[in-house]
Amino acid sequence: MTKAEALAIIRRAYGPDVAESVADRLPEQIDPDDDADAELLASLGLTRDGLANALGGEL
């Protein structure tokens, strides 16, 4: 997914403040199935399960 797509999901799940706070640390392309990208997301407190839960299972 693109950085913009990821930020849109983060914004919906956690609000604009969180999206803004992580925006500068995200790469332009993100593959949550890639170990390095998943590790980066996790270090920012963003996991697939966490996002799904924040969105009410809508991921």
HTML snippet that shows the backbone in 3Dmol.js (N, CA, C, O; Angstrom):
<script src="https://3Dmol.org/build/3Dmol-min.js"></script>
<div id="view" style="width:600px;height:400px;position:relative"></div>
<script>
const pdb = `
ATOM      1  N   MET A   1       0.840  -1.165   0.000  1.00  0.00           N
ATOM      2  CA  MET A   1       0.000   0.000   0.000  1.00  0.00           C
ATOM      3  C   MET A   1       0.889   1.232   0.000  1.00  0.00           C
ATOM      4  O   MET A   1       2.054   1.179   0.393  1.00  0.00           O
ATOM      5  N   THR A   2       0.332   2.314  -0.436  1.00  0.00           N
ATOM      6  CA  THR A   2       1.102   3.548  -0.448  1.00  0.00           C
ATOM      7  C   THR A   2       1.066   4.197   0.937  1.00  0.00           C
ATOM      8  O   THR A   2       0.245   3.856   1.788  1.00  0.00           O
ATOM      9  N   LYS A   3       1.961   5.117   1.125  1.00  0.00           N
ATOM     10  CA  LYS A   3       2.003   5.857   2.377  1.00  0.00           C
ATOM     11  C   LYS A   3       0.674   6.573   2.611  1.00  0.00           C
ATOM     12  O   LYS A   3       0.167   6.591   3.732  1.00  0.00           O
ATOM     13  N   ALA A   4       0.111   7.159   1.563  1.00  0.00           N
ATOM     14  CA  ALA A   4      -1.164   7.873   1.687  1.00  0.00           C
ATOM     15  C   ALA A   4      -2.285   6.931   2.110  1.00  0.00           C
ATOM     16  O   ALA A   4      -3.118   7.290   2.942  1.00  0.00           O
ATOM     17  N   GLU A   5      -2.309   5.726   1.541  1.00  0.00           N
ATOM     18  CA  GLU A   5      -3.331   4.745   1.929  1.00  0.00           C
ATOM     19  C   GLU A   5      -3.173   4.346   3.389  1.00  0.00           C
ATOM     20  O   GLU A   5      -4.155   4.256   4.126  1.00  0.00           O
ATOM     21  N   ALA A   6      -1.932   4.109   3.802  1.00  0.00           N
ATOM     22  CA  ALA A   6      -1.671   3.737   5.197  1.00  0.00           C
ATOM     23  C   ALA A   6      -2.087   4.859   6.137  1.00  0.00           C
ATOM     24  O   ALA A   6      -2.696   4.607   7.176  1.00  0.00           O
ATOM     25  N   LEU A   7      -1.762   6.088   5.780  1.00  0.00           N
ATOM     26  CA  LEU A   7      -2.126   7.214   6.635  1.00  0.00           C
ATOM     27  C   LEU A   7      -3.636   7.408   6.714  1.00  0.00           C
ATOM     28  O   LEU A   7      -4.152   7.820   7.753  1.00  0.00           O
ATOM     29  N   ALA A   8      -4.342   7.117   5.639  1.00  0.00           N
ATOM     30  CA  ALA A   8      -5.804   7.216   5.669  1.00  0.00           C
ATOM     31  C   ALA A   8      -6.388   6.205   6.651  1.00  0.00           C
ATOM     32  O   ALA A   8      -7.322   6.517   7.389  1.00  0.00           O
ATOM     33  N   ILE A   9      -5.836   4.997   6.658  1.00  0.00           N
ATOM     34  CA  ILE A   9      -6.299   3.965   7.597  1.00  0.00           C
ATOM     35  C   ILE A   9      -5.968   4.373   9.026  1.00  0.00           C
ATOM     36  O   ILE A   9      -6.810   4.268   9.917  1.00  0.00           O
ATOM     37  N   ILE A  10      -4.746   4.837   9.243  1.00  0.00           N
ATOM     38  CA  ILE A  10      -4.325   5.264  10.584  1.00  0.00           C
ATOM     39  C   ILE A  10      -5.187   6.424  11.056  1.00  0.00           C
ATOM     40  O   ILE A  10      -5.591   6.467  12.219  1.00  0.00           O
ATOM     41  N   ARG A  11      -5.469   7.360  10.165  1.00  0.00           N
ATOM     42  CA  ARG A  11      -6.293   8.520  10.512  1.00  0.00           C
ATOM     43  C   ARG A  11      -7.694   8.083  10.937  1.00  0.00           C
ATOM     44  O   ARG A  11      -8.233   8.586  11.923  1.00  0.00           O
ATOM     45  N   ARG A  12      -8.285   7.136  10.185  1.00  0.00           N
ATOM     46  CA  ARG A  12      -9.623   6.633  10.536  1.00  0.00           C
ATOM     47  C   ARG A  12      -9.596   5.869  11.850  1.00  0.00           C
ATOM     48  O   ARG A  12     -10.529   5.969  12.647  1.00  0.00           O
ATOM     49  N   ALA A  13      -8.536   5.109  12.080  1.00  0.00           N
ATOM     50  CA  ALA A  13      -8.472   4.263  13.273  1.00  0.00           C
ATOM     51  C   ALA A  13      -8.120   5.047  14.526  1.00  0.00           C
ATOM     52  O   ALA A  13      -8.728   4.843  15.577  1.00  0.00           O
ATOM     53  N   TYR A  14      -7.147   5.940  14.425  1.00  0.00           N
ATOM     54  CA  TYR A  14      -6.596   6.580  15.621  1.00  0.00           C
ATOM     55  C   TYR A  14      -6.725   8.093  15.640  1.00  0.00           C
ATOM     56  O   TYR A  14      -6.435   8.726  16.656  1.00  0.00           O
ATOM     57  N   GLY A  15      -7.152   8.677  14.539  1.00  0.00           N
ATOM     58  CA  GLY A  15      -7.310  10.123  14.482  1.00  0.00           C
ATOM     59  C   GLY A  15      -6.154  10.815  13.789  1.00  0.00           C
ATOM     60  O   GLY A  15      -5.093  10.227  13.579  1.00  0.00           O
ATOM     61  N   PRO A  16      -6.375  12.070  13.437  1.00  0.00           N
ATOM     62  CA  PRO A  16      -5.372  12.815  12.667  1.00  0.00           C
ATOM     63  C   PRO A  16      -4.083  13.083  13.429  1.00  0.00           C
ATOM     64  O   PRO A  16      -3.019  13.174  12.817  1.00  0.00           O
ATOM     65  N   ASP A  17      -4.155  13.212  14.745  1.00  0.00           N
ATOM     66  CA  ASP A  17      -2.932  13.493  15.506  1.00  0.00           C
ATOM     67  C   ASP A  17      -1.935  12.348  15.414  1.00  0.00           C
ATOM     68  O   ASP A  17      -0.737  12.574  15.243  1.00  0.00           O
ATOM     69  N   VAL A  18      -2.430  11.115  15.527  1.00  0.00           N
ATOM     70  CA  VAL A  18      -1.543   9.951  15.434  1.00  0.00           C
ATOM     71  C   VAL A  18      -0.995   9.833  14.012  1.00  0.00           C
ATOM     72  O   VAL A  18       0.196   9.590  13.819  1.00  0.00           O
ATOM     73  N   ALA A  19      -1.867  10.005  13.022  1.00  0.00           N
ATOM     74  CA  ALA A  19      -1.420   9.922  11.628  1.00  0.00           C
ATOM     75  C   ALA A  19      -0.321  10.941  11.359  1.00  0.00           C
ATOM     76  O   ALA A  19       0.685  10.624  10.724  1.00  0.00           O
ATOM     77  N   GLU A  20      -0.512  12.148  11.837  1.00  0.00           N
ATOM     78  CA  GLU A  20       0.489  13.195  11.635  1.00  0.00           C
ATOM     79  C   GLU A  20       1.798  12.870  12.351  1.00  0.00           C
ATOM     80  O   GLU A  20       2.879  13.165  11.842  1.00  0.00           O
ATOM     81  N   SER A  21       1.696  12.259  13.536  1.00  0.00           N
ATOM     82  CA  SER A  21       2.905  11.973  14.300  1.00  0.00           C
ATOM     83  C   SER A  21       3.758  10.869  13.693  1.00  0.00           C
ATOM     84  O   SER A  21       4.964  10.830  13.938  1.00  0.00           O
ATOM     85  N   VAL A  22       3.168   9.968  12.904  1.00  0.00           N
ATOM     86  CA  VAL A  22       3.949   8.884  12.295  1.00  0.00           C
ATOM     87  C   VAL A  22       4.255   9.123  10.814  1.00  0.00           C
ATOM     88  O   VAL A  22       5.053   8.392  10.227  1.00  0.00           O
ATOM     89  N   ALA A  23       3.644  10.113  10.218  1.00  0.00           N
ATOM     90  CA  ALA A  23       3.753  10.333   8.764  1.00  0.00           C
ATOM     91  C   ALA A  23       5.199  10.443   8.291  1.00  0.00           C
ATOM     92  O   ALA A  23       5.554   9.873   7.259  1.00  0.00           O
ATOM     93  N   ASP A  24       6.029  11.161   9.024  1.00  0.00           N
ATOM     94  CA  ASP A  24       7.406  11.363   8.570  1.00  0.00           C
ATOM     95  C   ASP A  24       8.282  10.132   8.756  1.00  0.00           C
ATOM     96  O   ASP A  24       9.408  10.100   8.257  1.00  0.00           O
ATOM     97  N   ARG A  25       7.789   9.120   9.462  1.00  0.00           N
ATOM     98  CA  ARG A  25       8.574   7.901   9.680  1.00  0.00           C
ATOM     99  C   ARG A  25       8.164   6.748   8.780  1.00  0.00           C
ATOM    100  O   ARG A  25       8.772   5.678   8.824  1.00  0.00           O
ATOM    101  N   LEU A  26       7.133   6.957   7.961  1.00  0.00           N
ATOM    102  CA  LEU A  26       6.673   5.890   7.065  1.00  0.00           C
ATOM    103  C   LEU A  26       7.326   6.010   5.698  1.00  0.00           C
ATOM    104  O   LEU A  26       7.516   7.118   5.196  1.00  0.00           O
ATOM    105  N   PRO A  27       7.671   4.874   5.090  1.00  0.00           N
ATOM    106  CA  PRO A  27       8.205   4.912   3.720  1.00  0.00           C
ATOM    107  C   PRO A  27       7.078   5.168   2.724  1.00  0.00           C
ATOM    108  O   PRO A  27       5.902   5.103   3.084  1.00  0.00           O
ATOM    109  N   GLU A  28       7.429   5.455   1.492  1.00  0.00           N
ATOM    110  CA  GLU A  28       6.422   5.742   0.458  1.00  0.00           C
ATOM    111  C   GLU A  28       5.585   4.509   0.101  1.00  0.00           C
ATOM    112  O   GLU A  28       4.417   4.639  -0.267  1.00  0.00           O
ATOM    113  N   GLN A  29       6.173   3.323   0.209  1.00  0.00           N
ATOM    114  CA  GLN A  29       5.454   2.069  -0.031  1.00  0.00           C
ATOM    115  C   GLN A  29       5.587   1.200   1.216  1.00  0.00           C
ATOM    116  O   GLN A  29       6.677   1.064   1.772  1.00  0.00           O
ATOM    117  N   ILE A  30       4.475   0.615   1.651  1.00  0.00           N
ATOM    118  CA  ILE A  30       4.465  -0.197   2.863  1.00  0.00           C
ATOM    119  C   ILE A  30       3.823  -1.541   2.544  1.00  0.00           C
ATOM    120  O   ILE A  30       2.724  -1.606   1.992  1.00  0.00           O
ATOM    121  N   ASP A  31       4.523  -2.606   2.900  1.00  0.00           N
ATOM    122  CA  ASP A  31       3.990  -3.956   2.757  1.00  0.00           C
ATOM    123  C   ASP A  31       3.922  -4.573   4.144  1.00  0.00           C
ATOM    124  O   ASP A  31       4.941  -5.023   4.667  1.00  0.00           O
ATOM    125  N   PRO A  32       2.718  -4.604   4.762  1.00  0.00           N
ATOM    126  CA  PRO A  32       2.612  -5.117   6.121  1.00  0.00           C
ATOM    127  C   PRO A  32       3.001  -6.587   6.240  1.00  0.00           C
ATOM    128  O   PRO A  32       3.235  -7.075   7.346  1.00  0.00           O
ATOM    129  N   ASP A  33       3.074  -7.302   5.111  1.00  0.00           N
ATOM    130  CA  ASP A  33       3.493  -8.700   5.136  1.00  0.00           C
ATOM    131  C   ASP A  33       5.011  -8.848   5.065  1.00  0.00           C
ATOM    132  O   ASP A  33       5.545  -9.932   5.299  1.00  0.00           O
ATOM    133  N   ASP A  34       5.700  -7.758   4.741  1.00  0.00           N
ATOM    134  CA  ASP A  34       7.165  -7.749   4.721  1.00  0.00           C
ATOM    135  C   ASP A  34       7.662  -7.580   6.150  1.00  0.00           C
ATOM    136  O   ASP A  34       7.206  -6.689   6.866  1.00  0.00           O
ATOM    137  N   ASP A  35       8.592  -8.427   6.567  1.00  0.00           N
ATOM    138  CA  ASP A  35       9.058  -8.404   7.952  1.00  0.00           C
ATOM    139  C   ASP A  35       9.599  -7.038   8.376  1.00  0.00           C
ATOM    140  O   ASP A  35       9.305  -6.575   9.478  1.00  0.00           O
ATOM    141  N   ALA A  36      10.380  -6.395   7.521  1.00  0.00           N
ATOM    142  CA  ALA A  36      10.969  -5.101   7.879  1.00  0.00           C
ATOM    143  C   ALA A  36       9.884  -4.038   8.046  1.00  0.00           C
ATOM    144  O   ALA A  36       9.920  -3.260   8.998  1.00  0.00           O
ATOM    145  N   ASP A  37       8.917  -4.003   7.120  1.00  0.00           N
ATOM    146  CA  ASP A  37       7.833  -3.024   7.221  1.00  0.00           C
ATOM    147  C   ASP A  37       6.943  -3.319   8.422  1.00  0.00           C
ATOM    148  O   ASP A  37       6.518  -2.398   9.119  1.00  0.00           O
ATOM    149  N   ALA A  38       6.659  -4.593   8.668  1.00  0.00           N
ATOM    150  CA  ALA A  38       5.843  -4.967   9.821  1.00  0.00           C
ATOM    151  C   ALA A  38       6.534  -4.568  11.117  1.00  0.00           C
ATOM    152  O   ALA A  38       5.883  -4.119  12.061  1.00  0.00           O
ATOM    153  N   GLU A  39       7.856  -4.731  11.162  1.00  0.00           N
ATOM    154  CA  GLU A  39       8.622  -4.345  12.348  1.00  0.00           C
ATOM    155  C   GLU A  39       8.574  -2.831  12.552  1.00  0.00           C
ATOM    156  O   GLU A  39       8.422  -2.357  13.677  1.00  0.00           O
ATOM    157  N   LEU A  40       8.701  -2.081  11.468  1.00  0.00           N
ATOM    158  CA  LEU A  40       8.614  -0.622  11.555  1.00  0.00           C
ATOM    159  C   LEU A  40       7.242  -0.211  12.077  1.00  0.00           C
ATOM    160  O   LEU A  40       7.144   0.604  12.993  1.00  0.00           O
ATOM    161  N   LEU A  41       6.190  -0.769  11.501  1.00  0.00           N
ATOM    162  CA  LEU A  41       4.834  -0.435  11.940  1.00  0.00           C
ATOM    163  C   LEU A  41       4.635  -0.786  13.411  1.00  0.00           C
ATOM    164  O   LEU A  41       4.048  -0.013  14.168  1.00  0.00           O
ATOM    165  N   ALA A  42       5.125  -1.947  13.805  1.00  0.00           N
ATOM    166  CA  ALA A  42       4.991  -2.368  15.202  1.00  0.00           C
ATOM    167  C   ALA A  42       5.747  -1.414  16.128  1.00  0.00           C
ATOM    168  O   ALA A  42       5.281  -1.110  17.226  1.00  0.00           O
ATOM    169  N   SER A  43       6.909  -0.944  15.685  1.00  0.00           N
ATOM    170  CA  SER A  43       7.683  -0.014  16.521  1.00  0.00           C
ATOM    171  C   SER A  43       6.945   1.310  16.703  1.00  0.00           C
ATOM    172  O   SER A  43       7.194   2.043  17.660  1.00  0.00           O
ATOM    173  N   LEU A  44       6.039   1.607  15.781  1.00  0.00           N
ATOM    174  CA  LEU A  44       5.211   2.811  15.884  1.00  0.00           C
ATOM    175  C   LEU A  44       3.902   2.527  16.613  1.00  0.00           C
ATOM    176  O   LEU A  44       3.055   3.409  16.761  1.00  0.00           O
ATOM    177  N   GLY A  45       3.749   1.283  17.066  1.00  0.00           N
ATOM    178  CA  GLY A  45       2.522   0.903  17.769  1.00  0.00           C
ATOM    179  C   GLY A  45       1.378   0.550  16.850  1.00  0.00           C
ATOM    180  O   GLY A  45       0.217   0.547  17.260  1.00  0.00           O
ATOM    181  N   LEU A  46       1.710   0.248  15.589  1.00  0.00           N
ATOM    182  CA  LEU A  46       0.691  -0.042  14.590  1.00  0.00           C
ATOM    183  C   LEU A  46       0.818  -1.489  14.127  1.00  0.00           C
ATOM    184  O   LEU A  46       1.765  -1.845  13.427  1.00  0.00           O
ATOM    185  N   THR A  47      -0.128  -2.307  14.517  1.00  0.00           N
ATOM    186  CA  THR A  47      -0.151  -3.693  14.072  1.00  0.00           C
ATOM    187  C   THR A  47      -1.434  -3.928  13.303  1.00  0.00           C
ATOM    188  O   THR A  47      -2.407  -3.192  13.468  1.00  0.00           O
ATOM    189  N   ARG A  48      -1.439  -4.938  12.473  1.00  0.00           N
ATOM    190  CA  ARG A  48      -2.636  -5.271  11.698  1.00  0.00           C
ATOM    191  C   ARG A  48      -3.811  -5.531  12.644  1.00  0.00           C
ATOM    192  O   ARG A  48      -4.914  -5.037  12.411  1.00  0.00           O
ATOM    193  N   ASP A  49      -3.582  -6.296  13.699  1.00  0.00           N
ATOM    194  CA  ASP A  49      -4.658  -6.600  14.654  1.00  0.00           C
ATOM    195  C   ASP A  49      -5.122  -5.341  15.383  1.00  0.00           C
ATOM    196  O   ASP A  49      -6.319  -5.135  15.584  1.00  0.00           O
ATOM    197  N   GLY A  50      -4.172  -4.510  15.772  1.00  0.00           N
ATOM    198  CA  GLY A  50      -4.522  -3.267  16.456  1.00  0.00           C
ATOM    199  C   GLY A  50      -5.345  -2.341  15.594  1.00  0.00           C
ATOM    200  O   GLY A  50      -6.314  -1.739  16.055  1.00  0.00           O
ATOM    201  N   LEU A  51      -4.947  -2.230  14.317  1.00  0.00           N
ATOM    202  CA  LEU A  51      -5.707  -1.385  13.393  1.00  0.00           C
ATOM    203  C   LEU A  51      -7.103  -1.966  13.159  1.00  0.00           C
ATOM    204  O   LEU A  51      -8.093  -1.234  13.149  1.00  0.00           O
ATOM    205  N   ALA A  52      -7.174  -3.267  12.973  1.00  0.00           N
ATOM    206  CA  ALA A  52      -8.471  -3.906  12.755  1.00  0.00           C
ATOM    207  C   ALA A  52      -9.386  -3.694  13.968  1.00  0.00           C
ATOM    208  O   ALA A  52     -10.574  -3.410  13.817  1.00  0.00           O
ATOM    209  N   ASN A  53      -8.826  -3.835  15.150  1.00  0.00           N
ATOM    210  CA  ASN A  53      -9.626  -3.613  16.361  1.00  0.00           C
ATOM    211  C   ASN A  53     -10.081  -2.165  16.462  1.00  0.00           C
ATOM    212  O   ASN A  53     -11.231  -1.903  16.816  1.00  0.00           O
ATOM    213  N   ALA A  54      -9.199  -1.223  16.157  1.00  0.00           N
ATOM    214  CA  ALA A  54      -9.545   0.196  16.231  1.00  0.00           C
ATOM    215  C   ALA A  54     -10.622   0.556  15.206  1.00  0.00           C
ATOM    216  O   ALA A  54     -11.412   1.475  15.421  1.00  0.00           O
ATOM    217  N   LEU A  55     -10.643  -0.172  14.098  1.00  0.00           N
ATOM    218  CA  LEU A  55     -11.644   0.074  13.060  1.00  0.00           C
ATOM    219  C   LEU A  55     -12.865  -0.815  13.202  1.00  0.00           C
ATOM    220  O   LEU A  55     -13.730  -0.831  12.326  1.00  0.00           O
ATOM    221  N   GLY A  56     -12.942  -1.549  14.292  1.00  0.00           N
ATOM    222  CA  GLY A  56     -14.086  -2.424  14.499  1.00  0.00           C
ATOM    223  C   GLY A  56     -14.084  -3.611  13.559  1.00  0.00           C
ATOM    224  O   GLY A  56     -15.144  -4.077  13.142  1.00  0.00           O
ATOM    225  N   GLY A  57     -12.887  -4.111  13.216  1.00  0.00           N
ATOM    226  CA  GLY A  57     -12.766  -5.268  12.331  1.00  0.00           C
ATOM    227  C   GLY A  57     -12.871  -4.929  10.862  1.00  0.00           C
ATOM    228  O   GLY A  57     -12.989  -5.834  10.036  1.00  0.00           O
ATOM    229  N   GLU A  58     -12.832  -3.658  10.508  1.00  0.00           N
ATOM    230  CA  GLU A  58     -13.039  -3.187   9.133  1.00  0.00           C
ATOM    231  C   GLU A  58     -11.732  -2.927   8.409  1.00  0.00           C
ATOM    232  O   GLU A  58     -11.520  -1.822   7.910  1.00  0.00           O
ATOM    233  N   LEU A  59     -10.849  -3.917   8.337  1.00  0.00           N
ATOM    234  CA  LEU A  59      -9.571  -3.702   7.659  1.00  0.00           C
ATOM    235  C   LEU A  59      -9.464  -4.557   6.443  1.00  0.00           C
ATOM    236  O   LEU A  59      -8.452  -4.510   5.743  1.00  0.00           O
TER     237      LEU A  59
END
`;
const viewer = $3Dmol.createViewer("view");
viewer.addModel(pdb, "pdb");
viewer.setStyle({}, {cartoon: {color: "spectrum"}});
viewer.zoomTo();
viewer.render();
</script>
